[in-house]
Amino acid sequence: MPTFVLSTIVALCFALHVYAGIFVITPAVDSVCYGGQPCEVRWLDDGSIPLLNAFGLSEVGVYTGNQQLVQRLPPVDVSDTHTLEFTVMP
């Protein structure tokens, strides 16, 4: 099965209309998610305005290091959710 080495991709990118800082807690650098298996991402805002609690539903995706979309994920309400589990495409 293919794997994603998370140090070489931007694990989670929120398509917000203004800039908000996202601090990804997990996965850690050099973590690996395997195709067909669940992968968990946890995040917090970085304290920069606007804070995540000012946002609602946000588009989420897995991107390569050069910002190419690899996998679109279901939208997430980042105002009250700070964890997302998804199955990595094989």
N, CA, C and O atoms as CSV, one atom per row, in Angstrom:
chain,resi,resn,atom,element,x,y,z
A,1,MET,N,N,0.825,-1.181,0.000
A,1,MET,CA,C,0.000,0.000,0.000
A,1,MET,C,C,0.868,1.242,0.000
A,1,MET,O,O,1.904,1.268,0.664
A,2,PRO,N,N,0.466,2.277,-0.734
A,2,PRO,CA,C,1.227,3.523,-0.720
A,2,PRO,C,C,1.163,4.182,0.653
A,2,PRO,O,O,0.222,3.962,1.416
A,3,THR,N,N,2.157,4.978,0.951
A,3,THR,CA,C,2.176,5.705,2.220
A,3,THR,C,C,2.366,7.183,1.945
A,3,THR,O,O,2.877,7.574,0.895
A,4,PHE,N,N,1.951,7.995,2.895
A,4,PHE,CA,C,2.233,9.419,2.870
A,4,PHE,C,C,3.238,9.680,3.977
A,4,PHE,O,O,2.941,9.431,5.145
A,5,VAL,N,N,4.401,10.169,3.644
A,5,VAL,CA,C,5.347,10.596,4.667
A,5,VAL,C,C,5.011,12.048,4.949
A,5,VAL,O,O,5.223,12.929,4.116
A,6,LEU,N,N,4.482,12.278,6.142
A,6,LEU,CA,C,3.874,13.569,6.446
A,6,LEU,C,C,4.865,14.706,6.594
A,6,LEU,O,O,4.467,15.869,6.640
A,7,SER,N,N,6.159,14.389,6.670
A,7,SER,CA,C,7.109,15.492,6.688
A,7,SER,C,C,7.266,16.096,5.301
A,7,SER,O,O,7.801,17.197,5.165
A,8,THR,N,N,6.808,15.392,4.267
A,8,THR,CA,C,6.973,15.906,2.909
A,8,THR,C,C,5.684,16.448,2.327
A,8,THR,O,O,5.657,16.843,1.161
A,9,ILE,N,N,4.616,16.477,3.107
A,9,ILE,CA,C,3.379,17.077,2.624
A,9,ILE,C,C,2.863,18.077,3.637
A,9,ILE,O,O,3.215,18.029,4.815
A,10,VAL,N,N,2.054,18.952,3.179
A,10,VAL,CA,C,1.316,19.811,4.092
A,10,VAL,C,C,0.111,18.982,4.488
A,10,VAL,O,O,-0.805,18.798,3.687
A,11,ALA,N,N,0.099,18.478,5.711
A,11,ALA,CA,C,-0.885,17.487,6.114
A,11,ALA,C,C,-2.303,18.013,6.081
A,11,ALA,O,O,-3.232,17.267,5.770
A,12,LEU,N,N,-2.481,19.235,6.383
A,12,LEU,CA,C,-3.835,19.765,6.439
A,12,LEU,C,C,-3.789,21.227,6.065
A,12,LEU,O,O,-3.000,21.993,6.618
A,13,CYS,N,N,-4.616,21.608,5.147
A,13,CYS,CA,C,-4.642,22.998,4.703
A,13,CYS,C,C,-6.086,23.466,4.726
A,13,CYS,O,O,-6.941,22.868,4.072
A,14,PHE,N,N,-6.362,24.501,5.452
A,14,PHE,CA,C,-7.701,25.035,5.537
A,14,PHE,C,C,-7.854,26.146,4.517
A,14,PHE,O,O,-7.027,27.056,4.454
A,15,ALA,N,N,-8.899,26.075,3.727
A,15,ALA,CA,C,-9.152,27.107,2.725
A,15,ALA,C,C,-10.011,28.189,3.357
A,15,ALA,O,O,-11.228,28.216,3.175
A,16,LEU,N,N,-9.373,29.075,4.097
A,16,LEU,CA,C,-10.076,30.168,4.757
A,16,LEU,C,C,-9.937,31.412,3.891
A,16,LEU,O,O,-8.924,31.582,3.213
A,17,HIS,N,N,-10.925,32.269,3.904
A,17,HIS,CA,C,-10.905,33.450,3.068
A,17,HIS,C,C,-9.980,34.544,3.604
A,17,HIS,O,O,-9.611,35.460,2.868
A,18,VAL,N,N,-9.610,34.454,4.858
A,18,VAL,CA,C,-8.611,35.351,5.426
A,18,VAL,C,C,-7.583,34.476,6.122
A,18,VAL,O,O,-7.821,33.286,6.326
A,19,TYR,N,N,-6.461,35.040,6.484
A,19,TYR,CA,C,-5.403,34.236,7.076
A,19,TYR,C,C,-5.646,34.014,8.563
A,19,TYR,O,O,-5.908,34.950,9.317
A,20,ALA,N,N,-5.554,32.776,8.955
A,20,ALA,CA,C,-5.588,32.386,10.356
A,20,ALA,C,C,-4.476,31.374,10.535
A,20,ALA,O,O,-4.270,30.516,9.677
A,21,GLY,N,N,-3.768,31.466,11.627
A,21,GLY,CA,C,-2.655,30.553,11.845
A,21,GLY,C,C,-3.128,29.219,12.389
A,21,GLY,O,O,-3.871,29.159,13.369
A,22,ILE,N,N,-2.689,28.152,11.741
A,22,ILE,CA,C,-3.014,26.795,12.167
A,22,ILE,C,C,-1.744,26.167,12.711
A,22,ILE,O,O,-0.703,26.198,12.054
A,23,PHE,N,N,-1.821,25.600,13.898
A,23,PHE,CA,C,-0.704,24.883,14.487
A,23,PHE,C,C,-1.095,23.416,14.541
A,23,PHE,O,O,-1.938,23.029,15.351
A,24,VAL,N,N,-0.488,22.588,13.681
A,24,VAL,CA,C,-0.805,21.156,13.632
A,24,VAL,C,C,-0.034,20.463,14.749
A,24,VAL,O,O,1.193,20.539,14.811
A,25,ILE,N,N,-0.769,19.786,15.631
A,25,ILE,CA,C,-0.177,19.086,16.770
A,25,ILE,C,C,0.224,17.667,16.363
A,25,ILE,O,O,1.335,17.221,16.647
A,26,THR,N,N,-0.686,16.973,15.704
A,26,THR,CA,C,-0.400,15.639,15.179
A,26,THR,C,C,-0.926,15.578,13.762
A,26,THR,O,O,-1.962,16.185,13.493
A,27,PRO,N,N,-0.314,14.920,12.885
A,27,PRO,CA,C,0.825,14.031,13.057
A,27,PRO,C,C,2.119,14.812,13.237
A,27,PRO,O,O,2.225,15.967,12.826
A,28,ALA,N,N,3.087,14.172,13.850
A,28,ALA,CA,C,4.389,14.787,14.070
A,28,ALA,C,C,5.231,14.671,12.802
A,28,ALA,O,O,4.918,13.893,11.901
A,29,VAL,N,N,6.286,15.446,12.750
A,29,VAL,CA,C,7.219,15.382,11.631
A,29,VAL,C,C,7.713,13.941,11.481
A,29,VAL,O,O,7.987,13.255,12.465
A,30,ASP,N,N,7.817,13.512,10.249
A,30,ASP,CA,C,8.272,12.167,9.884
A,30,ASP,C,C,7.278,11.070,10.245
A,30,ASP,O,O,7.622,9.890,10.176
A,31,SER,N,N,6.042,11.430,10.632
A,31,SER,CA,C,4.998,10.431,10.835
A,31,SER,C,C,4.588,9.883,9.482
A,31,SER,O,O,4.796,10.525,8.453
A,32,VAL,N,N,4.009,8.706,9.489
A,32,VAL,CA,C,3.582,8.066,8.249
A,32,VAL,C,C,2.120,7.658,8.376
A,32,VAL,O,O,1.709,7.097,9.392
A,33,CYS,N,N,1.345,7.943,7.345
A,33,CYS,CA,C,-0.017,7.438,7.241
A,33,CYS,C,C,-0.045,6.489,6.057
A,33,CYS,O,O,0.498,6.796,4.996
A,34,TYR,N,N,-0.675,5.338,6.235
A,34,TYR,CA,C,-0.685,4.305,5.215
A,34,TYR,C,C,-1.973,4.343,4.406
A,34,TYR,O,O,-3.048,4.588,4.954
A,35,GLY,N,N,-1.868,4.102,3.099
A,35,GLY,CA,C,-3.033,4.048,2.229
A,35,GLY,C,C,-4.045,3.036,2.731
A,35,GLY,O,O,-3.686,1.912,3.084
A,36,GLY,N,N,-5.313,3.434,2.765
A,36,GLY,CA,C,-6.394,2.567,3.219
A,36,GLY,C,C,-6.563,2.515,4.721
A,36,GLY,O,O,-7.483,1.860,5.211
A,37,GLN,N,N,-5.694,3.191,5.469
A,37,GLN,CA,C,-5.747,3.182,6.934
A,37,GLN,C,C,-6.139,4.569,7.450
A,37,GLN,O,O,-5.933,5.570,6.763
A,38,PRO,N,N,-6.704,4.627,8.661
A,38,PRO,CA,C,-7.064,5.932,9.217
A,38,PRO,C,C,-5.830,6.745,9.604
A,38,PRO,O,O,-4.798,6.198,9.991
A,39,CYS,N,N,-5.965,8.046,9.490
A,39,CYS,CA,C,-4.922,8.991,9.885
A,39,CYS,C,C,-5.616,10.105,10.659
A,39,CYS,O,O,-6.661,10.599,10.236
A,40,GLU,N,N,-5.049,10.495,11.774
A,40,GLU,CA,C,-5.655,11.543,12.588
A,40,GLU,C,C,-4.816,12.814,12.519
A,40,GLU,O,O,-3.587,12.771,12.571
A,41,VAL,N,N,-5.502,13.932,12.402
A,41,VAL,CA,C,-4.868,15.247,12.424
A,41,VAL,C,C,-5.517,16.036,13.559
A,41,VAL,O,O,-6.741,16.066,13.690
A,42,ARG,N,N,-4.676,16.676,14.379
A,42,ARG,CA,C,-5.150,17.550,15.461
A,42,ARG,C,C,-4.509,18.908,15.284
A,42,ARG,O,O,-3.341,19.001,14.906
A,43,TRP,N,N,-5.256,19.956,15.553
A,43,TRP,CA,C,-4.755,21.309,15.358
A,43,TRP,C,C,-5.314,22.268,16.383
A,43,TRP,O,O,-6.323,21.993,17.033
A,44,LEU,N,N,-4.647,23.392,16.518
A,44,LEU,CA,C,-5.080,24.533,17.325
A,44,LEU,C,C,-4.797,25.773,16.506
A,44,LEU,O,O,-4.031,25.721,15.543
A,45,ASP,N,N,-5.408,26.896,16.879
A,45,ASP,CA,C,-4.983,28.115,16.207
A,45,ASP,C,C,-3.714,28.607,16.902
A,45,ASP,O,O,-3.401,28.177,18.012
A,46,ASP,N,N,-2.997,29.496,16.254
A,46,ASP,CA,C,-1.727,29.967,16.805
A,46,ASP,C,C,-1.868,31.236,17.633
A,46,ASP,O,O,-0.866,31.842,18.013
A,47,GLY,N,N,-3.096,31.642,17.914
A,47,GLY,CA,C,-3.324,32.847,18.713
A,47,GLY,C,C,-3.373,34.123,17.897
A,47,GLY,O,O,-3.609,35.201,18.443
A,48,SER,N,N,-3.151,34.011,16.588
A,48,SER,CA,C,-3.225,35.183,15.718
A,48,SER,C,C,-4.671,35.449,15.328
A,48,SER,O,O,-5.445,34.516,15.112
A,49,ILE,N,N,-5.028,36.709,15.238
A,49,ILE,CA,C,-6.375,37.092,14.838
A,49,ILE,C,C,-6.479,36.986,13.332
A,49,ILE,O,O,-5.557,37.420,12.640
A,50,PRO,N,N,-7.539,36.440,12.791
A,50,PRO,CA,C,-8.727,35.938,13.472
A,50,PRO,C,C,-8.491,34.539,14.027
A,50,PRO,O,O,-7.795,33.722,13.423
A,51,LEU,N,N,-9.083,34.282,15.185
A,51,LEU,CA,C,-8.981,32.969,15.810
A,51,LEU,C,C,-9.934,32.002,15.121
A,51,LEU,O,O,-10.905,32.412,14.485
A,52,LEU,N,N,-9.644,30.722,15.255
A,52,LEU,CA,C,-10.473,29.720,14.596
A,52,LEU,C,C,-11.919,29.735,15.072
A,52,LEU,O,O,-12.814,29.336,14.327
A,53,ASN,N,N,-12.165,30.188,16.303
A,53,ASN,CA,C,-13.547,30.203,16.784
A,53,ASN,C,C,-14.396,31.238,16.049
A,53,ASN,O,O,-15.614,31.272,16.222
A,54,ALA,N,N,-13.768,32.076,15.236
A,54,ALA,CA,C,-14.507,33.044,14.420
A,54,ALA,C,C,-14.957,32.442,13.091
A,54,ALA,O,O,-15.703,33.074,12.343
A,55,PHE,N,N,-14.513,31.239,12.800
A,55,PHE,CA,C,-14.848,30.589,11.542
A,55,PHE,C,C,-15.828,29.461,11.775
A,55,PHE,O,O,-15.952,28.952,12.889
A,56,GLY,N,N,-16.505,29.083,10.751
A,56,GLY,CA,C,-17.400,27.931,10.794
A,56,GLY,C,C,-16.856,26.841,9.897
A,56,GLY,O,O,-15.704,26.426,10.018
A,57,LEU,N,N,-17.700,26.390,9.003
A,57,LEU,CA,C,-17.356,25.314,8.104
A,57,LEU,C,C,-16.217,25.727,7.181
A,57,LEU,O,O,-16.273,26.780,6.546
A,58,SER,N,N,-15.179,24.888,7.111
A,58,SER,CA,C,-14.006,25.182,6.293
A,58,SER,C,C,-13.677,23.995,5.404
A,58,SER,O,O,-13.837,22.840,5.798
A,59,GLU,N,N,-13.214,24.299,4.192
A,59,GLU,CA,C,-12.777,23.265,3.273
A,59,GLU,C,C,-11.433,22.725,3.740
A,59,GLU,O,O,-10.574,23.488,4.181
A,60,VAL,N,N,-11.248,21.410,3.646
A,60,VAL,CA,C,-10.040,20.760,4.143
A,60,VAL,C,C,-9.508,19.823,3.075
A,60,VAL,O,O,-10.280,19.218,2.332
A,61,GLY,N,N,-8.192,19.702,2.997
A,61,GLY,CA,C,-7.600,18.784,2.047
A,61,GLY,C,C,-6.189,18.409,2.439
A,61,GLY,O,O,-5.580,19.049,3.297
A,62,VAL,N,N,-5.674,17.374,1.813
A,62,VAL,CA,C,-4.288,16.951,1.973
A,62,VAL,C,C,-3.558,17.440,0.729
A,62,VAL,O,O,-3.997,17.194,-0.394
A,63,TYR,N,N,-2.452,18.129,0.931
A,63,TYR,CA,C,-1.707,18.754,-0.161
A,63,TYR,C,C,-0.260,18.298,-0.141
A,63,TYR,O,O,0.269,17.939,0.911
A,64,THR,N,N,0.381,18.310,-1.305
A,64,THR,CA,C,1.811,18.065,-1.380
A,64,THR,C,C,2.542,19.305,-0.906
A,64,THR,O,O,1.927,20.343,-0.661
A,65,GLY,N,N,3.858,19.196,-0.775
A,65,GLY,CA,C,4.667,20.330,-0.360
A,65,GLY,C,C,4.603,21.494,-1.329
A,65,GLY,O,O,4.880,22.630,-0.943
A,66,ASN,N,N,4.238,21.237,-2.598
A,66,ASN,CA,C,4.116,22.330,-3.569
A,66,ASN,C,C,2.656,22.734,-3.775
A,66,ASN,O,O,2.291,23.279,-4.817
A,67,GLN,N,N,1.829,22.459,-2.766
A,67,GLN,CA,C,0.424,22.889,-2.710
A,67,GLN,C,C,-0.477,22.255,-3.764
A,67,GLN,O,O,-1.459,22.869,-4.180
A,68,GLN,N,N,-0.164,21.045,-4.199
A,68,GLN,CA,C,-1.039,20.325,-5.116
A,68,GLN,C,C,-1.980,19.446,-4.292
A,68,GLN,O,O,-1.540,18.675,-3.440
A,69,LEU,N,N,-3.281,19.574,-4.559
A,69,LEU,CA,C,-4.278,18.797,-3.831
A,69,LEU,C,C,-4.104,17.316,-4.127
A,69,LEU,O,O,-4.050,16.905,-5.286
A,70,VAL,N,N,-4.016,16.515,-3.059
A,70,VAL,CA,C,-3.877,15.067,-3.176
A,70,VAL,C,C,-5.203,14.395,-2.841
A,70,VAL,O,O,-5.619,13.454,-3.517
A,71,GLN,N,N,-5.859,14.881,-1.797
A,71,GLN,CA,C,-7.106,14.275,-1.353
A,71,GLN,C,C,-7.980,15.329,-0.711
A,71,GLN,O,O,-7.564,15.992,0.239
A,72,ARG,N,N,-9.195,15.489,-1.225
A,72,ARG,CA,C,-10.168,16.402,-0.630
A,72,ARG,C,C,-10.845,15.666,0.529
A,72,ARG,O,O,-11.201,14.493,0.411
A,73,LEU,N,N,-11.015,16.374,1.651
A,73,LEU,CA,C,-11.652,15.801,2.831
A,73,LEU,C,C,-12.968,16.516,3.082
A,73,LEU,O,O,-13.193,17.606,2.556
A,74,PRO,N,N,-13.840,15.912,3.880
A,74,PRO,CA,C,-15.108,16.579,4.180
A,74,PRO,C,C,-14.873,17.903,4.911
A,74,PRO,O,O,-13.923,18.019,5.684
A,75,PRO,N,N,-15.730,18.902,4.674
A,75,PRO,CA,C,-15.603,20.178,5.391
A,75,PRO,C,C,-15.667,19.962,6.905
A,75,PRO,O,O,-16.315,19.032,7.386
A,76,VAL,N,N,-14.987,20.831,7.639
A,76,VAL,CA,C,-14.911,20.740,9.097
A,76,VAL,C,C,-15.285,22.091,9.687
A,76,VAL,O,O,-14.850,23.128,9.186
A,77,ASP,N,N,-16.092,22.090,10.750
A,77,ASP,CA,C,-16.403,23.321,11.481
A,77,ASP,C,C,-15.260,23.568,12.462
A,77,ASP,O,O,-15.263,23.036,13.571
A,78,VAL,N,N,-14.282,24.377,12.051
A,78,VAL,CA,C,-13.091,24.594,12.866
A,78,VAL,C,C,-13.348,25.470,14.085
A,78,VAL,O,O,-12.467,25.625,14.932
A,79,SER,N,N,-14.545,26.046,14.185
A,79,SER,CA,C,-14.859,26.839,15.374
A,79,SER,C,C,-15.060,25.962,16.597
A,79,SER,O,O,-14.914,26.436,17.723
A,80,ASP,N,N,-15.393,24.686,16.397
A,80,ASP,CA,C,-15.598,23.796,17.550
A,80,ASP,C,C,-14.951,22.427,17.403
A,80,ASP,O,O,-15.069,21.604,18.311
A,81,THR,N,N,-14.276,22.154,16.302
A,81,THR,CA,C,-13.635,20.862,16.086
A,81,THR,C,C,-12.141,21.088,15.875
A,81,THR,O,O,-11.741,21.962,15.107
A,82,HIS,N,N,-11.320,20.292,16.562
A,82,HIS,CA,C,-9.872,20.433,16.448
A,82,HIS,C,C,-9.199,19.110,16.114
A,82,HIS,O,O,-7.984,18.971,16.253
A,83,THR,N,N,-9.998,18.136,15.673
A,83,THR,CA,C,-9.472,16.823,15.306
A,83,THR,C,C,-10.225,16.318,14.096
A,83,THR,O,O,-11.437,16.499,13.980
A,84,LEU,N,N,-9.500,15.688,13.204
A,84,LEU,CA,C,-10.103,15.086,12.026
A,84,LEU,C,C,-9.443,13.743,11.784
A,84,LEU,O,O,-8.217,13.647,11.729
A,85,GLU,N,N,-10.255,12.708,11.640
A,85,GLU,CA,C,-9.726,11.401,11.267
A,85,GLU,C,C,-10.256,11.105,9.862
A,85,GLU,O,O,-11.446,11.264,9.588
A,86,PHE,N,N,-9.367,10.680,8.994
A,86,PHE,CA,C,-9.751,10.348,7.632
A,86,PHE,C,C,-8.994,9.112,7.183
A,86,PHE,O,O,-7.967,8.757,7.761
A,87,THR,N,N,-9.503,8.462,6.157
A,87,THR,CA,C,-8.812,7.314,5.582
A,87,THR,C,C,-8.009,7.797,4.392
A,87,THR,O,O,-8.538,8.428,3.477
A,88,VAL,N,N,-6.731,7.492,4.419
A,88,VAL,CA,C,-5.827,7.898,3.350
A,88,VAL,C,C,-6.158,7.096,2.094
A,88,VAL,O,O,-6.323,5.877,2.152
A,89,MET,N,N,-6.255,7.790,0.958
A,89,MET,CA,C,-6.515,7.094,-0.295
A,89,MET,C,C,-5.363,6.138,-0.592
A,89,MET,O,O,-4.196,6.523,-0.511
A,90,PRO,N,N,-5.693,4.879,-0.938
A,90,PRO,CA,C,-4.606,3.936,-1.276
A,90,PRO,C,C,-3.925,4.309,-2.588
A,90,PRO,O,O,-2.995,3.626,-3.018
